[in-house]
Amino acid sequence: MVIDRYDTQELIEGQYEHGSEERVCRNLLGIISKRKMDKLEAERLLQALKILSGYFSKTHRFTAEDILFIHKTWLGEIYFWAGKYTLENQ
């Protein structure tokens, strides 16, 4: 059996919202419309940019924890896995 190391279907991040025709990742809000999810992610990105602008200094050296913080700030209200390393199925 060949295992694809990029296959995420068994991971929580690789699961889709029921009824979304595998177009929308499983999310906290039950959104199934790709268009609605794209719009919400874009809106949250603008909010995150406002929150994060000025948070880090120009000389800041980013760490993995910083990237997780940024990801959670952006998508934390949408996806339960935002800002976390890969999780196993819940």
N, C-alpha and C positions, 0 to 999 in steps of 0.2 A: 504494500500500500504506500503510495507516494503522498507525502504530507506537504502542502503548500504553506510555507512559513508566513505568507501574506494573507492567508484565509482568516477572516475575522468573524465568520458567521456563527461560531460558537462563543464568541465574546459579546459582552453586552453592547459594545460600540458597533457591532456588526448586525444588530437586530433591527428590524423595521417595525414601525407602528402598524398594527393590524388594520387593514382597510386602505393602506396607502399604496398598494401595488408595488411594494418594495422601493418606494421613492423617498420616504421620510423615515429617518432613524427614530427608534423608540424614544419617547420624550415624556417629560413630566406633565405636559399640558394636553396630551392626547391629540395633538395636531396630526392630521393625515394629509392635508393639502401641501404639496411641495411649494406652490406659490406663496401660501400663507407662511410656511416655515422660512422660506428665503427672505421674505419681508421682515419677519420677526428677528431673524439672525442679523440682518443688516441694521435694524433699529437698535438692537442690543450692542452691536459693534460701535455705533456712534456714541451710545451711552458709556460704554467701556472706555472709549478714547477720551471722553471728557473726564472720567474718573481718573484714568491713568496718566493723563498729560500732566507733567510736573511731578508725578509720583517718584520717578527715577531721575537721578542727576545725569548730566551729559557724560560723565566719566564712569557711570555705573557699569560694572561687569556683570552681565546677566548670568544667573544660575538656573539650574533645572527647576528649582523651587519658584523662581520668578516667572518662568514660562507657565508653570501650573497655576500660579496666582492670576496671571493675565488671562489664561484660558477660562478659569473659574469666574473671573470678573465678567468676561464676555458672555459665556454660555451657561453659567451655573444655575440660572433660573429656568433653563430649558431642558438640559440633559443632566441626569444624576451622575454621570461619569465625567462631567466637565471638571477640569482641574485635577484629575486623578490619573495615576498610572493605570494601565490596563487592569480591568477587573474581570473576575470570572463571573459566569452567569449568576444572577440573583433570583 
